[in-house]
Amino acid sequence: LQIKNYLEKQAAESGESVKNLIKTWKDYLNMAIRVGVNVQDSVIYRARKLMQRHNEMIKEIEAKDLILRAGELEKKYPGLNRICRDLKKYEYADKEYQIVVPEKVDDILYEAKLMHHCVNNTETYYERMSQQESYILLLRKAEQPTEAYYTLEVEQDGTIRQTRTFYNQQNEDIVQQATMAHIYLCNKPTCPAHVFQNLFFFLITKISWVWWRVPVILATQKAEA
């Protein structure tokens, strides 16, 4: 009778059917056991807001799984977190965009999971990072610095291997051109900061003007390096 009353109350509050809530309740209890919570405690097994606790438990498990996965990658490819920290030279921000360096492997995994793209499903990218072959960087819009926008795979010389947005899309826009210029010039220690800032500005605001000029500039500079 207590279970019946509990489920009917949850159904009334959530708008879900009792049938669906039975499945949700079962999933919730299984997840609680998985994270080591005492399901014999009435506060746990009769959560006041079942749907909310169910969803919170999903996030908790995902967070723990992500931490475990990051630990596995760091163990298999030692030095990944150190490499992330060493990439700070690539960070940049202007009025429209900013390039963010992940502080640790966890940040890359979280971003990939959020954006539903391939960086979360293969170890290839982490192997390349461990060999200093390429790196993962995050592109943001300046007005939304905490929201995912693009994930970039960049080589040491500034070559952009991939630009991926949500669901593994690779849209044709200004991202690759702007970021390529930034990465390449950041690797030129003698390049005055204002040169890059001006180029970045023109890339963002006058794409038609730089579309054919930037690759030529980069190729020439690369040949001289």
FENJO-V660808 format. One line per field, one symbol per residue. phi: phi as a letter, one per 30 degrees, with the letter a starting at -180 (. if undefined). psi: psi as a letter, one per 20 degrees, with the letter a starting at -180 (. if undefined). burial: 1 if it has 16 or more other C-alpha atoms within 10 Angstrom, else 0. A space follows every 50 residues. Layout:
BEGIN
phi: ???
psi: ???
burial: ???
END
This chain:
BEGIN
phi: .ddddddddddddcidddedddddddddddddddcidddddddddcedbe dddedddeddddddddddddddddddbejddddeddcedddabbdcbbcc cddadeddddddddchbdddcbdeddddddchdabcbccbdedbdccdbb cccbdddjdcdbbbcehidbddbdeddddddddddddcddddedddedde ddddcbeddcecdeededddddddd
psi: gggghghhghghhhjqqhghhggggggghghgghjkqoiiphhgimphng gghghhhghggggghggggghgghghmqjghggghijhiiqqqaihrqpp pphrhhhgggghghilaihijqighhggghjkgrqprppqphimiipqgq pppprhjipogqopbqkjqnqnaigggghggggghhjnhioqhhgggggg ghggimhhhigigghggghghhhh.
burial: 00000011011000000100100110011011000000100001111001 10110010000000011001001100100110110010011110001111 11111111111110111011000011111100011111111000000111 11111011110011110100000011111111111100000000011011 1011001001000100010000000
END
